[in-house]
Amino acid sequence: MLSKENQQLLRVIAEQQPQSVTELAMLTGRAVSDVSRTLKTLGEYNLVEMTTSQNGLAVKPRYQSMLLLIQPLE
C-alpha cells in the first residue's frame, strides 16, 4: 500500500497542495484514474482526506509526518 509511488503521491500532496485530482495526476505523471483509485485506498486508511473544491475533488494529507515501524514476528 505504501509503495514508493504512493509515498511520492503523499509527498506531492503535502508539498504542492494540489487543488484537484487532475492537478495531482499532472504533478505526478500518473493517470487520473490511477491517482483516484490510489486516493480512495489511502482515504480508507485515513492517510488523506478528500474534500470538494471549485475544481472538483481536492485532497489533503491527514498527517504532517509518519513513522513506519516494522517489527519481526516472534
C-alpha positions as CSV (number, residue, x, y, z in Angstrom):
1,M,0.0,0.0,0.0
2,L,2.8,2.4,0.8
3,S,4.8,1.7,-2.3
4,K,7.4,4.3,-3.5
5,E,4.8,5.6,-5.9
6,N,2.3,6.1,-3.2
7,Q,4.9,7.7,-0.8
8,Q,5.7,10.1,-3.6
9,L,2.0,10.8,-4.1
10,L,1.7,11.7,-0.3
11,R,4.8,13.9,-0.5
12,V,3.4,15.8,-3.6
13,I,0.1,16.3,-1.8
14,A,1.8,17.7,1.3
15,E,4.3,19.9,-0.6
16,Q,2.4,21.1,-3.7
17,Q,-1.2,21.1,-2.2
18,P,-2.9,20.3,-5.5
19,Q,-6.5,21.7,-5.8
20,S,-7.8,18.7,-7.8
21,V,-7.2,15.1,-8.5
22,T,-6.4,16.1,-12.1
23,E,-3.8,18.5,-10.9
24,L,-2.3,15.8,-8.7
25,A,-2.2,13.4,-11.6
26,M,-0.3,16.0,-13.7
27,L,2.2,16.7,-11.0
28,T,3.0,13.0,-10.5
29,G,2.8,11.9,-14.2
30,R,0.2,9.3,-13.3
31,A,-3.2,8.7,-14.9
32,V,-6.2,10.4,-13.3
33,S,-7.9,7.0,-12.8
34,D,-4.8,5.5,-11.1
35,V,-4.5,8.5,-8.8
36,S,-8.2,8.5,-8.0
37,R,-8.1,4.8,-7.2
38,T,-5.0,5.2,-5.0
39,L,-6.5,8.1,-3.2
40,K,-9.6,6.1,-2.4
41,T,-7.4,3.4,-0.8
42,L,-5.3,6.0,1.1
43,G,-8.5,7.5,2.3
44,E,-9.7,4.2,3.6
45,Y,-6.5,4.1,5.7
46,N,-7.1,7.7,6.9
47,L,-3.9,8.9,5.3
48,V,-5.6,11.5,3.1
49,E,-8.8,13.5,3.3
50,M,-10.9,14.2,0.2
51,T,-12.9,17.5,0.1
52,T,-15.0,19.1,-2.6
53,S,-13.4,22.2,-4.2
54,Q,-14.2,24.5,-7.1
55,N,-12.1,22.4,-9.3
56,G,-13.6,19.1,-8.3
57,L,-12.2,16.8,-5.6
58,A,-9.3,18.2,-3.6
59,V,-7.1,16.1,-1.4
60,K,-5.0,16.9,1.7
61,P,-2.9,14.8,4.0
62,R,-4.2,13.9,7.3
63,Y,-0.8,13.8,8.9
64,Q,2.2,16.1,8.7
65,S,4.7,13.2,9.0
66,M,4.6,9.4,9.6
67,L,6.9,6.9,11.2
68,L,6.7,3.4,9.9
69,L,7.9,0.8,12.5
70,I,8.3,-2.8,11.3
71,Q,9.0,-5.4,13.9
72,P,9.7,-9.1,13.1
73,L,7.2,-11.7,14.3
74,E,8.5,-13.9,17.0
